[in-house]
């Protein structure tokens, strides 16, 4: 047996894979028994979790019963669910949602954006929604496909921070393009 501390995401790490425990045990010390086929987790002598041991594939092994109720709601969400929801509105809206999901390294990272888009369309005329989605879908696809070499030279040049500050301070709204902002790695 070995000891492990439960992380804030209610998982413990065993040989580079993560296994869930009940969310009420966040930051608790647990005992872990590892065999060739299973990972068993014990808290104060009682078994609180058992998982099939992972050697490849998905990094997280999460039992839905270990999740807080607020997380269980979102666990049922899938990219296909958003596509179906958007498809009920129309093909352009479905295309926009597909473009948003495709523009992220992991589709789950686009769920909040998709949810915001689809909720903002509630109560709006479907013809208007489709027109807006068609325009937005074209922008989303071009942004997702853009790479630094395909951008105009002027957009990829970085301006000194002082020049950007001066430009912002002399105009009522900041007119510096987003591509000039330096990001910290």
C-alpha positions in Angstrom: 0.0 0.0 0.0 1.1 3.5 -0.6 -0.3 6.9 0.5 -1.7 9.7 -1.7 -3.3 13.0 -1.2 -6.6 13.8 -3.0 -6.2 16.7 -5.4 -8.7 19.6 -5.7 -10.2 17.8 -8.7 -11.0 14.8 -6.4 -8.5 12.5 -8.2 -5.3 10.9 -7.1 -2.3 10.2 -9.3 -1.0 6.7 -9.8 1.7 6.1 -12.3 0.8 9.1 -14.4 -3.0 8.3 -14.5 -5.7 9.9 -12.4 -8.4 8.0 -10.5 -11.4 9.6 -8.8 -12.4 9.4 -5.2 -15.6 10.9 -3.6 -15.4 14.7 -3.8 -15.9 15.0 -0.1 -12.3 13.7 0.4 -10.6 16.6 -1.3 -7.1 17.2 0.3 -7.5 14.0 2.4 -4.8 11.4 2.8 -5.8 8.0 1.3 -4.2 4.6 1.1 -3.9 3.1 -2.4 -3.5 -0.6 -3.3 -2.3 -1.1 -6.8 -2.4 -4.5 -8.6 -1.9 -5.4 -12.2 -5.7 -4.9 -12.9 -7.1 -2.6 -10.3 -6.5 0.5 -8.2 -8.3 0.5 -4.9 -8.5 3.6 -2.7 -9.1 3.4 1.1 -9.9 6.2 3.6 -9.6 5.3 7.3 -9.7 1.6 6.4 -12.9 1.7 4.3 -12.7 1.3 0.5 -14.0 4.5 -1.1 -13.0 3.7 -4.7 -12.0 1.0 -7.1 -11.0 1.5 -10.7 -9.7 -0.7 -13.5 -6.0 0.1 -13.8 -5.1 2.2 -16.8 -1.9 1.7 -18.9 -2.9 3.7 -21.9 -5.8 5.8 -23.3 -7.6 8.5 -21.3 -5.6 9.9 -18.4 -8.6 10.4 -16.1 -10.7 7.5 -14.6 -13.7 9.2 -13.1 -16.6 7.5 -11.4 -19.7 9.7 -11.9 -20.8 8.8 -8.3 -17.6 10.6 -7.0 -18.5 13.9 -8.7 -20.3 16.8 -7.0 -23.9 17.2 -8.4 -22.9 20.4 -10.3 -20.2 18.4 -12.2 -22.5 15.5 -13.0 -24.8 17.8 -14.9 -21.9 18.9 -17.2 -20.5 15.3 -17.6 -23.5 14.5 -19.7 -22.7 17.2 -22.2 -21.0 16.2 -25.4 -20.0 17.9 -28.6 -22.8 16.0 -30.3 -25.4 17.3 -27.9 -24.4 20.9 -28.8 -24.5 20.0 -32.6 -28.0 18.6 -32.2 -29.2 21.6 -30.3 -27.8 24.0 -32.9 -29.1 21.8 -35.7 -32.7 22.3 -34.4 -32.2 26.0 -35.1 -30.7 25.6 -38.6 -27.7 24.5 -40.6 -25.8 27.8 -40.3 -26.1 27.7 -36.5 -24.9 24.1 -36.5 -21.9 25.1 -38.7 -21.0 27.8 -36.2 -21.1 25.4 -33.3 -19.0 22.9 -35.2 -16.5 25.6 -36.0 -16.2 26.8 -32.4 -15.7 23.2 -31.2 -13.1 22.5 -33.9 -11.2 25.6 -33.0 -10.3 24.3 -29.6 -7.6 21.7 -28.8 -10.3 19.9 -26.8 -14.0 20.3 -27.7 -14.9 20.6 -24.0 -13.0 23.9 -23.9 -15.6 25.3 -26.3 -18.7 24.2 -24.3 -19.1 27.5 -22.4 -18.8 29.5 -25.7 -21.4 27.2 -27.4 -23.7 27.5 -24.4 -23.4 31.3 -24.5 -24.1 31.4 -28.2 -27.1 29.1 -28.1 -28.6 30.8 -25.0 -28.3 34.3 -26.6 -30.4 33.0 -29.5 -33.4 32.2 -27.3 -36.5 34.1 -28.3 -34.9 35.5 -31.5 -36.4 35.0 -34.9 -34.8 31.8 -36.5 -34.3 33.5 -39.8 -32.3 36.3 -38.1 -30.4 33.7 -36.0 -29.4 31.8 -39.2 -28.1 35.0 -40.9 -26.1 36.0 -37.8 -24.7 32.4 -37.5 -23.7 32.3 -41.2 -21.6 35.5 -40.8 -20.1 34.3 -37.5 -19.4 30.8 -38.8 -17.3 32.2 -41.7 -15.4 34.4 -39.2 -14.9 31.5 -36.8 -13.6 29.2 -39.5 -11.2 31.8 -40.9 -9.9 32.5 -37.4 -9.4 28.8 -36.6 -7.5 28.3 -39.8 -5.4 31.4 -39.5 -1.7 30.9 -38.9 1.0 33.5 -38.4 2.4 33.2 -41.9 -1.0 33.8 -43.4 -1.6 37.1 -41.5 -0.5 40.4 -43.0 3.0 41.5 -42.1 1.7 44.6 -40.3 -0.5 42.5 -38.0 2.3 40.2 -36.9 4.8 43.0 -36.1 5.0 43.6 -32.4 4.9 47.2 -31.3 6.7 48.4 -28.2 4.4 48.5 -25.2 5.0 52.2 -24.8 3.7 52.9 -28.3 0.6 50.8 -27.6 0.0 52.7 -24.3 0.4 56.1 -26.0 -2.0 55.1 -28.8 -4.6 54.0 -26.3 -4.3 57.1 -24.1 -4.9 59.5 -27.0 -8.1 57.8 -28.3 -11.4 57.2 -26.5 -11.2 53.5 -27.2 -8.1 51.3 -27.5 -7.5 50.7 -31.2 -4.6 48.3 -30.9 -5.3 45.1 -32.7 -5.4 41.9 -30.5 -2.4 40.4 -32.4 -0.1 43.1 -31.0 -0.7 42.2 -27.4 2.2 40.2 -26.0 1.3 37.0 -24.1 3.3 35.6 -21.3 4.2 31.9 -21.9 
